[in-house]
């Protein structure tokens, strides 16, 4: 029996070398943590896709799991990554 997987969306907000002093909702991710998270995804059974690939995977779940990465603001840290 083959197990299929629904796609996943990872949402990021901003990045920094070190966590900011004031980040009450823990929305800023350090660059090292981002690298770790994306590295783990690359080692597992995951495939990064764009929006069209994500929408296709919603209606046709499959292995390996499809991952859509989004960043919701235009902070300079996003451009620097």
C-alpha positions in Angstrom: 0.0 0.0 0.0 1.4 3.4 -1.0 0.9 6.3 1.5 0.3 9.7 -0.1 1.0 13.0 1.6 -0.8 16.3 1.4 1.4 19.3 0.6 2.7 21.6 3.3 3.2 25.4 3.3 6.1 26.8 5.4 5.6 30.5 6.1 8.5 32.8 7.1 8.3 36.4 8.1 11.9 37.7 8.5 15.5 36.7 9.1 18.3 37.9 11.3 21.8 36.8 12.3 20.7 36.8 15.9 17.1 37.0 17.3 16.0 40.6 17.8 15.5 41.9 21.3 11.8 42.6 20.6 10.0 39.8 18.7 6.9 39.0 20.9 5.5 36.5 18.4 8.8 34.8 17.5 8.4 35.6 13.8 12.1 36.2 13.0 14.1 33.2 12.2 17.9 33.2 12.4 19.8 32.4 9.2 21.3 29.4 10.9 17.9 28.0 11.8 16.6 28.6 8.3 19.5 26.7 6.9 18.9 23.8 9.3 15.2 23.6 8.5 15.7 23.7 4.8 18.6 21.2 5.1 16.4 18.8 6.9 13.7 19.1 4.2 16.3 18.4 1.5 17.5 15.2 3.3 14.0 13.9 3.8 11.4 12.9 1.2 10.3 16.5 0.3 10.2 18.4 -3.0 10.1 22.2 -3.1 7.5 23.5 -5.5 6.1 26.8 -6.7 2.4 27.8 -6.4 1.3 25.8 -9.4 3.0 22.6 -8.0 1.4 23.2 -4.6 -2.1 23.6 -6.1 -1.6 20.5 -8.1 -0.5 18.6 -5.0 -3.6 19.7 -3.1 -5.8 17.8 -5.6 -3.2 15.0 -6.3 -1.3 14.2 -3.1 1.8 12.1 -3.7 5.1 11.1 -2.4 7.5 12.7 -1.9 5.6 15.4 0.0 5.5 18.8 -1.8 6.6 21.8 0.2 5.8 25.5 -0.7 7.9 28.1 1.1 6.4 31.5 1.5 7.8 34.8 3.0 5.1 37.3 3.9 6.9 40.6 4.1 9.4 42.7 2.0 12.0 43.2 4.7 15.6 43.8 3.6 16.5 40.5 5.4 14.4 38.6 2.9 16.2 40.1 0.0 19.6 39.4 1.7 18.7 35.6 1.9 
